[in-house]
Amino acid sequence: MRAGRMRNRIAPYTLRGLEERMRVAAVGTGFIGKLVTPKLAAWGYDVTYVVSTPRSLMKAEQLAAQVGALASCDYDAVLASDKVDAVYLGIPNDLHYDYATRALLAGKHVILEKPMCSNYEEARRLVELADEKGLILFDATTTLYQPSTLKAMEWLPRVGTVKMAVVNYSQYSSRYDRFKRGDIAPAFDPAHSGGALMDLGHYCLSWLCRLFGEPKDVTYLANVERGIDTSGVTLLDYGDFKATAIAAKDCGAPSYGIVQGTEGYIRMDGKPNALCTVELHLNDGTVEKYLPPEQDQYRAEFEALRGFAEGGRYGLEQCQKMDELGLVVSKVQTQARRSAGVTFPADER
């Protein structure tokens, strides 16, 4: 749909020259921001600013000192800086659309933590704006780029006609006990577009949509407390086969993914966002085992980003596919959530 404009989308950065490092303003000092920002600096991105709210400025200063950047609580001033090519947004879900829109309007590329937005309409408008401005909008969902996921995709034709697929990411949240007491963290807050589906479920849906694309129908059976899903099962109907995504923040279990076909099955042992062992078992007795590389679980996605920006290994075609795939995941997520009656204030914007 957007292939004709994709080259224009990444041109503003590539014109700077491949020898130059992308200059990034890291926005957010919460768990994910503190985790990813040092990795960006270590992997060849030039972190020039760390941005926070005024109340978190001290955290921003500490993180900025760690990566050799400046700290700021003035997002608009940072967007106006000529020392910034892109922003990395590690902020609550409900803020993604606003902060990303402002960055794109200011001529900055956007590295967007999962989920892309609170709902499909926001995601669609954001992608359209990136197209219009000729800028990169990078969906930083680790699952989409993990070698484990790519190996499962490679093996998929060997299991014959797919009949069933299931993925489970269940992890008892340290914030769930606080939630039950009425202390609501953003991850459990409808006002911040939280919930199990938007968090762990996002990785499950990304894994399934990466392998199989958009389903014909979606239903979400959720355990709802205080207006938010703390766990649930998403049923995806692909016509000739069915898939199930289980995500839970109120209980735990081993994480895994299985694709079952007429000629065998593929099993992923571990979380769908991580580097996992993957096994292929065929009906004729063949067993193959894939051991992932010993690298940081975020490494593959930021190598992909570099490829998008420089027109390298992943290139323009892969950039387009990832954009479209991000929209598919957002659409499935929105349909699933609404089928369970879980709504966000962002849905009314």
KAZIHU-V212846 format. One record per residue. N is the residue number from 1. RES is the residue in one small letter. SS is DSSP state (h for helix, s for strand, l for the rest). PSI is psi in radians with two decimals (none if undefined). D_LAST is the distance of its C-alpha to the last C-alpha in Angstrom with 1 decimal. Layout:
N & RES & SS & PSI & D_LAST
N & RES & SS & PSI & D_LAST
This chain:
1 & m & l & -0.65 & 26.0
2 & r & l & 0.22 & 25.7
3 & a & h & -0.61 & 29.2
4 & g & h & -0.39 & 30.4
5 & r & h & -0.05 & 28.0
6 & m & h & -0.64 & 28.3
7 & r & h & -0.69 & 31.3
8 & n & h & -0.53 & 29.5
9 & r & h & -0.70 & 26.7
10 & i & h & -0.02 & 29.1
11 & a & h & -0.71 & 31.6
12 & p & h & -0.64 & 30.6
13 & y & h & -0.77 & 31.5
14 & t & h & -0.47 & 34.6
15 & l & l & -0.33 & 36.1
16 & r & l & -0.34 & 36.5
17 & g & l & 2.43 & 39.1
18 & l & l & -0.33 & 39.4
19 & e & l & -0.20 & 41.5
20 & e & l & 2.55 & 38.7
21 & r & l & 2.46 & 36.4
22 & m & l & 2.22 & 32.6
23 & r & s & 2.13 & 31.6
24 & v & s & 2.36 & 28.7
25 & a & s & 2.07 & 26.7
26 & a & s & 2.10 & 25.8
27 & v & s & 2.08 & 22.8
28 & g & l & 2.32 & 22.9
29 & t & l & 0.34 & 26.0
30 & g & l & -2.85 & 25.2
31 & f & h & -0.89 & 27.2
32 & i & h & -0.64 & 26.0
33 & g & h & -0.77 & 26.2
34 & k & h & -0.47 & 29.7
35 & l & h & -0.80 & 30.7
36 & v & h & -0.62 & 29.6
37 & t & h & -0.82 & 30.2
38 & p & h & -0.54 & 34.0
39 & k & h & -0.73 & 34.0
40 & l & h & -0.80 & 32.5
41 & a & h & -0.67 & 35.2
42 & a & h & -0.43 & 37.9
43 & w & l & 0.39 & 37.0
44 & g & l & 0.07 & 37.4
45 & y & l & 2.46 & 34.1
46 & d & s & 1.71 & 34.5
47 & v & s & 1.93 & 32.2
48 & t & s & -0.47 & 32.2
49 & y & s & 2.61 & 29.7
50 & v & s & 2.15 & 28.2
51 & v & s & 2.40 & 25.1
52 & s & l & 3.09 & 24.0
53 & t & l & 2.82 & 22.6
54 & p & h & -0.66 & 25.5
55 & r & h & -0.32 & 26.4
56 & s & h & 0.31 & 26.9
57 & l & h & -0.64 & 28.9
58 & m & h & -0.70 & 32.1
59 & k & h & -0.70 & 30.8
60 & a & h & -0.71 & 29.7
61 & e & h & -0.70 & 33.1
62 & q & h & -0.77 & 34.8
63 & l & h & -0.68 & 32.9
64 & a & h & -0.71 & 33.4
65 & a & h & -0.58 & 37.1
66 & q & h & -0.57 & 37.3
67 & v & h & 0.10 & 36.2
68 & g & l & 0.63 & 37.6
69 & a & l & 3.08 & 34.4
70 & l & s & 2.58 & 33.2
71 & a & s & 2.51 & 30.8
72 & s & s & 2.62 & 28.0
73 & c & l & 0.31 & 25.2
74 & d & l & 1.57 & 24.1
75 & y & h & -0.73 & 21.7
76 & d & h & -0.65 & 21.7
77 & a & h & -0.68 & 25.5
78 & v & h & -0.70 & 25.7
79 & l & h & -0.47 & 23.7
80 & a & l & -0.15 & 26.1
81 & s & l & 2.45 & 29.1
82 & d & l & 0.11 & 31.4
83 & k & l & 0.24 & 32.2
84 & v & l & 2.15 & 29.0
85 & d & l & -0.57 & 28.4
86 & a & s & 2.77 & 25.6
87 & v & s & 2.46 & 23.4
88 & y & s & 2.11 & 23.4
89 & l & s & 1.77 & 20.3
90 & g & l & 1.15 & 21.4
91 & i & l & 2.93 & 18.6
92 & p & l & 2.60 & 16.4
93 & n & h & -0.70 & 14.1
94 & d & h & -0.27 & 10.8
95 & l & h & -0.18 & 12.1
96 & h & h & -0.87 & 13.2
97 & y & h & -0.82 & 10.6
98 & d & h & -0.87 & 10.9
99 & y & h & -0.67 & 14.6
100 & a & h & -0.70 & 15.4
101 & t & h & -0.80 & 13.9
102 & r & h & -0.66 & 15.9
103 & a & h & -0.79 & 18.9
104 & l & h & -0.71 & 19.0
105 & l & h & -0.46 & 18.8
106 & a & l & 0.03 & 21.6
107 & g & l & 0.38 & 23.6
108 & k & l & 2.50 & 23.6
109 & h & s & 2.77 & 23.6
110 & v & s & 2.21 & 21.3
111 & i & s & 1.95 & 22.7
112 & l & s & 2.03 & 19.8
113 & e & s & 2.74 & 20.7
114 & k & l & 2.73 & 19.7
115 & p & l & 2.84 & 17.4
116 & m & l & -0.87 & 16.0
117 & c & l & -3.13 & 12.3
118 & s & l & -0.50 & 10.4
119 & n & l & 3.02 & 10.4
120 & y & h & -0.70 & 12.2
121 & e & h & -0.73 & 9.9
122 & e & h & -0.78 & 9.1
123 & a & h & -0.75 & 12.8
124 & r & h & -0.79 & 13.9
125 & r & h & -0.63 & 12.4
126 & l & h & -0.77 & 13.9
127 & v & h & -0.71 & 17.2
128 & e & h & -0.69 & 17.3
129 & l & h & -0.72 & 17.0
130 & a & h & -0.72 & 19.7
131 & d & h & -0.84 & 21.8
132 & e & h & -0.66 & 21.5
133 & k & h & -0.14 & 22.5
134 & g & l & 0.73 & 25.2
135 & l & l & 2.70 & 24.0
136 & i & l & 2.31 & 24.2
137 & l & s & 1.84 & 21.1
138 & f & s & 2.06 & 23.0
139 & d & s & 1.78 & 21.8
140 & a & s & 1.05 & 23.9
141 & t & l & 1.95 & 24.5
142 & t & h & -0.65 & 28.2
143 & t & h & -0.66 & 28.9
144 & l & h & -0.42 & 28.4
145 & y & l & -0.08 & 31.3
146 & q & l & 2.41 & 33.6
147 & p & h & -0.57 & 37.2
148 & s & h & -0.74 & 37.3
149 & t & h & -0.76 & 34.5
150 & l & h & -0.61 & 36.3
151 & k & h & -0.71 & 39.6
152 & a & h & -0.69 & 38.2
153 & m & h & -0.72 & 37.0
154 & e & h & -0.68 & 40.5
155 & w & h & -0.25 & 42.2
156 & l & h & -0.79 & 40.0
157 & p & h & -0.36 & 42.4
158 & r & h & -0.23 & 45.3
159 & v & h & 0.11 & 44.2
160 & g & l & -2.58 & 44.6
161 & t & l & 2.09 & 42.3
162 & v & s & 2.37 & 39.4
163 & k & s & -0.64 & 39.2
164 & m & s & 2.62 & 37.1
165 & a & s & 2.52 & 35.0
166 & v & s & 2.49 & 33.7
167 & v & s & 2.41 & 32.1
168 & n & s & 2.17 & 31.8
169 & y & s & 1.68 & 30.3
170 & s & s & 2.18 & 30.9
171 & q & l & 2.06 & 31.3
172 & y & l & 2.12 & 31.6
173 & s & l & 2.38 & 29.3
174 & s & l & -0.30 & 30.9
175 & r & l & -0.10 & 27.8
176 & y & h & -0.69 & 28.1
177 & d & h & -0.72 & 30.9
178 & r & h & -0.71 & 29.0
179 & f & h & -0.76 & 26.0
180 & k & h & -0.47 & 28.5
181 & r & l & -0.07 & 29.7
182 & g & l & 0.06 & 26.3
183 & d & l & 1.71 & 25.8
184 & i & l & 1.95 & 22.4
185 & a & l & 2.75 & 22.0
186 & p & h & -0.60 & 18.7
187 & a & h & -0.31 & 20.0
188 & f & h & 0.24 & 20.0
189 & d & l & 2.09 & 17.0
190 & p & h & -0.57 & 13.9
191 & a & h & -0.43 & 12.1
192 & h & h & 0.27 & 13.2
193 & s & l & 0.84 & 12.6
194 & g & l & -2.78 & 16.4
195 & g & l & 2.87 & 19.0
196 & a & l & -0.69 & 22.0
197 & l & l & -0.65 & 20.4
198 & m & l & -0.25 & 18.1
199 & d & l & -1.64 & 21.2
200 & l & h & -0.61 & 24.6
201 & g & h & -0.47 & 23.4
202 & h & h & -0.71 & 21.8
203 & y & h & -0.68 & 25.4
204 & c & h & -0.83 & 26.8
205 & l & h & -0.63 & 24.5
206 & s & h & -0.68 & 25.1
207 & w & h & -0.82 & 28.8
208 & l & h & -0.76 & 28.9
209 & c & h & -0.52 & 26.8
210 & r & h & -0.67 & 28.9
211 & l & h & -0.68 & 32.0
212 & f & h & -0.13 & 31.0
213 & g & l & -2.72 & 27.9
214 & e & l & 2.28 & 25.4
215 & p & l & 2.92 & 26.6
216 & k & l & -0.54 & 26.9
217 & d & s & 2.68 & 25.3
218 & v & s & 2.37 & 23.6
219 & t & s & 2.39 & 23.9
220 & y & s & 2.11 & 23.0
221 & l & s & 1.85 & 25.4
222 & a & s & 2.57 & 24.1
223 & n & s & 1.98 & 25.7
224 & v & s & 2.22 & 23.0
225 & e & s & 2.37 & 23.7
226 & r & l & 0.59 & 21.7
227 & g & l & 0.15 & 18.7
228 & i & s & 2.60 & 18.8
229 & d & s & 2.07 & 21.0
230 & t & s & -0.30 & 24.0
231 & s & s & 2.90 & 25.7
232 & g & s & 2.94 & 25.7
233 & v & s & 2.15 & 27.2
234 & t & s & 2.21 & 25.4
235 & l & s & 2.12 & 27.6
236 & l & s & 2.12 & 27.4
237 & d & s & 1.97 & 29.5
238 & y & l & 0.28 & 31.0
239 & g & l & -1.46 & 33.4
240 & d & l & -0.24 & 36.7
241 & f & l & 2.89 & 35.7
242 & k & s & 2.65 & 33.3
243 & a & s & 2.64 & 31.5
244 & t & s & 2.32 & 30.4
245 & a & s & 2.09 & 28.2
246 & i & s & 2.24 & 28.9
247 & a & s & 2.33 & 26.9
248 & a & s & 2.39 & 27.7
249 & k & l & -0.03 & 27.2
250 & d & l & 0.07 & 29.3
251 & c & l & 2.86 & 32.5
252 & g & l & 2.78 & 34.2
253 & a & l & 2.84 & 36.3
254 & p & l & 2.42 & 37.6
255 & s & l & 2.54 & 35.1
256 & y & s & 2.94 & 36.1
257 & g & s & 2.43 & 35.3
258 & i & s & 2.35 & 37.7
259 & v & s & 2.13 & 37.9
260 & q & s & 2.20 & 40.7
261 & g & s & 3.08 & 42.5
262 & t & l & -0.33 & 45.7
263 & e & l & 0.00 & 47.6
264 & g & s & -2.86 & 46.3
265 & y & s & 2.77 & 43.4
266 & i & s & 2.33 & 41.4
267 & r & s & 2.24 & 40.7
268 & m & s & 2.14 & 38.5
269 & d & s & 1.75 & 39.6
270 & g & l & -3.05 & 36.8
271 & k & l & 2.48 & 33.1
272 & p & l & -0.21 & 31.3
273 & n & l & -0.01 & 29.9
274 & a & l & 3.06 & 33.5
275 & l & l & 2.03 & 36.8
276 & c & l & 2.70 & 38.5
277 & t & s & 2.38 & 41.8
278 & v & s & 2.37 & 41.6
279 & e & s & 2.50 & 44.4
280 & l & s & 2.17 & 45.5
281 & h & s & 2.08 & 47.8
282 & l & s & 2.74 & 49.4
283 & n & l & -0.44 & 51.5
284 & d & l & 0.11 & 54.6
285 & g & l & -0.12 & 54.5
286 & t & l & 2.32 & 53.0
287 & v & s & 2.19 & 50.9
288 & e & s & 2.50 & 49.2
289 & k & s & 2.30 & 47.4
290 & y & s & 2.17 & 45.0
291 & l & l & 2.16 & 44.9
292 & p & l & 2.77 & 42.0
293 & p & l & 2.64 & 42.9
294 & e & l & 1.53 & 43.3
295 & q & l & 2.90 & 40.4
296 & d & l & 2.47 & 37.2
297 & q & l & -0.27 & 34.5
298 & y & l & -0.12 & 32.1
299 & r & h & -0.78 & 34.7
300 & a & h & -0.70 & 34.1
301 & e & h & -0.62 & 30.5
302 & f & h & -0.36 & 31.4
303 & e & h & -0.67 & 34.4
304 & a & h & -0.75 & 32.1
305 & l & h & -0.76 & 30.0
306 & r & h & -0.70 & 33.3
307 & g & h & -0.70 & 34.3
308 & f & h & -0.83 & 31.1
309 & a & h & -0.63 & 31.5
310 & e & h & -0.01 & 35.2
311 & g & l & 0.51 & 35.3
312 & g & l & -2.22 & 37.6
313 & r & l & -0.80 & 38.0
314 & y & l & -0.66 & 34.7
315 & g & h & -3.05 & 34.3
316 & l & h & -0.69 & 32.1
317 & e & h & -0.73 & 32.3
318 & q & h & -0.63 & 31.2
319 & c & h & -0.79 & 28.3
320 & q & h & -0.79 & 27.1
321 & k & h & -0.72 & 27.7
322 & m & h & -0.65 & 25.7
323 & d & h & -0.86 & 22.7
324 & e & h & -0.69 & 22.9
325 & l & h & -0.69 & 23.7
326 & g & h & -0.67 & 20.6
327 & l & h & -0.66 & 18.5
328 & v & h & -0.83 & 20.7
329 & v & h & -0.76 & 20.3
330 & s & h & -0.69 & 16.5
331 & k & h & -0.80 & 16.7
332 & v & h & -0.77 & 19.4
333 & q & h & -0.79 & 17.6
334 & t & h & -0.78 & 14.5
335 & q & h & -0.75 & 17.0
336 & a & h & -0.84 & 19.2
337 & r & h & -0.77 & 16.8
338 & r & h & -0.51 & 15.6
339 & s & h & -0.42 & 19.3
340 & a & l & 0.00 & 20.0
341 & g & l & 0.31 & 17.5
342 & v & l & 2.04 & 15.8
343 & t & l & 2.73 & 12.0
344 & f & l & 2.65 & 9.7
345 & p & h & -0.56 & 7.2
346 & a & h & -0.41 & 5.3
347 & d & h & -0.33 & 5.7
348 & e & h & -0.03 & 3.8
349 & r & l & none & 0.0
